[in-house]
Amino acid sequence: MVNLVIFGAPGSGKGTQSELLINEYGLYHISTGEVLREHIAKGTELGIIADSFISKGHLIPDDLMISILADLLDSNPDTANGVIFDGFPRTINQAKELKEMLKKRGSELHAVIGLEVDDDELINRLIMRGKASGRSDDNLETIKQRLNVYHSQTSPLRDFYITENKYLSINGSGDVNDIFNNICLAVNHKLNR
């Protein structure tokens, strides 16, 4: 079993690299963004609550996100071989909760893949993604708010995971396959493979 977190600002390539990592390591992908967007699209109670935060570029409350993930882990047998968390944790409190949640299930987080991309490139990527996908949160005002939230609330996670000896710093700019190869080298080294 291998549990990974893919970490980085909005637009850093987490979803793209997650897909490649799923195939490489046989992991179950948990994208909190996708889970929340699915609830929003279905108009569930959770979706309505989540949308009230997401549409303003804010993070949803920790306890809500933790309960969603715990339910996903417990109700889905595909998570038994390992999970890649995409878009979670976003705060130090969530990181501590994740550590505890995995520990209760007899497991641990093995590595955090940190995709490092500068803000100008992130903004350009997100604007282009918004034009292609029609995602309402990929507009300049919301992008800037999301990056501010990332830098103020999520970025401290980098230091937290460095002290936990879990953080793998990866340059997230350049060719997708080169980035993926660098991730695999770092993960395999971390797992002593």
C-alpha positions as CSV (number, residue, x, y, z in Angstrom):
1,M,0.0,0.0,0.0
2,V,1.2,3.5,-0.9
3,N,-0.5,6.7,0.1
4,L,0.5,9.9,-1.5
5,V,-0.5,13.5,-1.5
6,I,-0.1,15.6,-4.6
7,F,0.4,19.1,-3.5
8,G,0.6,22.5,-5.3
9,A,-1.3,25.6,-6.2
10,P,-4.3,25.6,-8.4
11,G,-3.2,24.9,-11.9
12,S,0.1,23.3,-10.9
13,G,-0.7,20.1,-12.7
14,K,-2.0,18.0,-9.8
15,G,-4.8,16.4,-11.8
16,T,-2.6,15.6,-14.8
17,Q,0.2,14.1,-12.7
18,S,-2.3,12.2,-10.5
19,E,-3.6,10.3,-13.6
20,L,-0.1,9.2,-14.5
21,L,0.6,8.2,-10.9
22,I,-2.6,6.2,-10.6
23,N,-1.4,4.1,-13.6
24,E,2.1,3.7,-12.3
25,Y,1.4,2.7,-8.7
26,G,-2.2,1.3,-8.9
27,L,-3.6,4.0,-6.6
28,Y,-7.2,5.1,-6.1
29,H,-7.5,8.8,-6.9
30,I,-9.4,11.0,-4.5
31,S,-9.7,14.5,-5.9
32,T,-11.5,16.6,-3.3
33,G,-12.3,19.1,-6.1
34,E,-14.0,16.5,-8.3
35,V,-15.9,15.1,-5.3
36,L,-17.1,18.5,-4.4
37,R,-17.9,19.5,-8.0
38,E,-20.0,16.3,-8.3
39,H,-22.0,17.2,-5.2
40,I,-22.5,20.8,-6.5
41,A,-23.6,19.5,-9.9
42,K,-26.1,17.1,-8.3
43,G,-27.4,19.9,-6.0
44,T,-26.9,17.8,-2.8
45,E,-27.0,19.4,0.6
46,L,-23.2,19.1,0.8
47,G,-22.9,20.6,-2.7
48,I,-24.9,23.6,-1.8
49,I,-22.8,24.2,1.3
50,A,-19.6,23.6,-0.5
51,D,-20.6,25.9,-3.4
52,S,-21.2,28.8,-1.0
53,F,-17.4,28.6,-0.1
54,I,-15.9,27.5,-3.4
55,S,-17.7,30.1,-5.6
56,K,-16.0,32.8,-3.5
57,G,-12.5,31.1,-3.8
58,H,-12.6,30.0,-0.1
59,L,-11.8,26.6,1.4
60,I,-14.7,24.5,2.8
61,P,-14.5,23.8,6.6
62,D,-12.0,21.1,7.7
63,D,-14.5,18.9,9.6
64,L,-16.7,18.7,6.5
65,M,-13.9,17.7,4.3
66,I,-12.5,15.1,6.8
67,S,-15.9,13.4,7.1
68,I,-16.3,13.2,3.3
69,L,-12.9,11.6,3.0
70,A,-13.3,9.2,5.9
71,D,-16.6,8.0,4.3
72,L,-14.9,7.6,0.9
73,L,-12.1,5.5,2.4
74,D,-14.4,3.3,4.4
75,S,-17.0,2.7,1.7
76,N,-14.7,2.1,-1.3
77,P,-12.7,-1.2,-1.4
78,D,-10.6,0.3,-4.3
79,T,-8.8,2.3,-1.7
80,A,-7.2,-0.8,-0.1
81,N,-4.1,-0.7,-2.4
82,G,-3.3,2.9,-1.7
83,V,-4.6,6.4,-2.4
84,I,-3.4,9.5,-4.0
85,F,-5.0,12.6,-2.4
86,D,-5.3,15.4,-4.9
87,G,-6.3,18.8,-3.4
88,F,-6.2,17.6,0.2
89,P,-4.9,18.5,2.7
90,R,-4.9,22.2,2.3
91,T,-4.2,23.3,5.9
92,I,-2.0,22.1,8.7
93,N,-5.0,21.0,10.7
94,Q,-6.2,18.9,7.7
95,A,-2.8,17.4,7.5
96,K,-2.9,16.4,11.1
97,E,-6.4,15.0,10.7
98,L,-5.3,13.0,7.6
99,K,-2.4,11.5,9.6
100,E,-4.8,10.5,12.3
101,M,-7.4,9.2,9.9
102,L,-4.8,6.9,8.2
103,K,-3.3,5.8,11.5
104,K,-6.8,4.6,12.7
105,R,-6.9,2.5,9.5
106,G,-3.5,1.0,10.1
107,S,-1.7,3.0,7.5
108,E,0.3,6.2,6.9
109,L,1.1,8.9,4.4
110,H,4.2,7.8,2.5
111,A,5.1,11.0,0.6
112,V,3.9,14.4,-0.4
113,I,4.6,15.4,-4.0
114,G,5.0,19.2,-4.1
115,L,4.6,20.7,-7.6
116,E,6.4,24.0,-7.6
117,V,5.2,26.5,-10.3
118,D,5.4,30.3,-10.3
119,D,2.2,32.4,-10.0
120,D,2.4,34.0,-13.5
121,E,2.5,30.5,-15.1
122,L,-0.4,29.3,-12.8
123,I,-2.6,32.3,-13.8
124,N,-2.0,31.6,-17.5
125,R,-2.7,27.9,-17.2
126,L,-5.9,28.5,-15.2
127,I,-7.2,31.2,-17.7
128,M,-6.5,28.7,-20.6
129,R,-8.2,25.9,-18.6
130,G,-11.2,28.1,-18.0
131,K,-11.6,28.9,-21.7
132,A,-11.4,25.2,-22.6
133,S,-13.5,23.7,-19.8
134,G,-15.9,26.5,-19.0
135,R,-15.2,26.1,-15.2
136,S,-16.7,29.1,-13.5
137,D,-13.9,29.3,-10.9
138,D,-11.2,29.8,-13.6
139,N,-11.7,33.5,-14.1
140,L,-9.0,36.1,-13.2
141,E,-10.6,37.5,-10.0
142,T,-11.3,34.1,-8.5
143,I,-7.9,32.7,-9.6
144,K,-6.2,35.6,-7.8
145,Q,-8.3,34.9,-4.7
146,R,-7.6,31.2,-4.9
147,L,-3.8,31.9,-5.1
148,N,-4.0,34.3,-2.2
149,V,-5.8,31.5,-0.1
150,Y,-3.2,29.0,-1.3
151,H,-0.3,31.2,-0.2
152,S,-1.7,32.2,3.1
153,Q,-3.4,29.0,4.2
154,T,-2.0,26.1,2.2
155,S,1.6,27.0,1.5
156,P,2.6,26.5,5.2
157,L,1.8,22.8,4.6
158,R,5.1,22.7,2.7
159,D,7.1,23.5,5.8
160,F,4.9,21.1,7.9
161,Y,5.6,18.2,5.5
162,I,9.3,19.1,5.3
163,T,9.6,18.7,9.1
164,E,7.6,15.4,8.8
165,N,10.2,14.2,6.2
166,K,7.4,13.6,3.7
167,Y,7.8,16.5,1.2
168,L,9.3,15.9,-2.3
169,S,9.9,19.2,-4.1
170,I,9.2,18.8,-7.9
171,N,9.6,21.5,-10.5
172,G,6.1,21.6,-12.0
173,S,7.1,23.6,-15.1
174,G,8.0,22.0,-18.4
175,D,7.1,18.8,-20.2
176,V,4.4,16.7,-18.5
177,N,6.4,13.4,-19.0
178,D,9.6,14.9,-17.7
179,I,7.8,16.1,-14.6
180,F,6.3,12.7,-14.2
181,N,9.7,11.0,-14.5
182,N,11.1,13.3,-11.8
183,I,8.1,12.5,-9.6
184,C,8.7,8.7,-10.0
185,L,12.4,9.0,-9.3
186,A,11.7,10.9,-6.1
187,V,8.8,8.6,-4.9
188,N,10.8,5.4,-5.7
189,H,13.8,6.8,-3.8
190,K,11.5,7.7,-0.8
191,L,10.0,4.2,-0.8
192,N,13.4,2.6,-1.2
193,R,12.4,1.0,-4.5
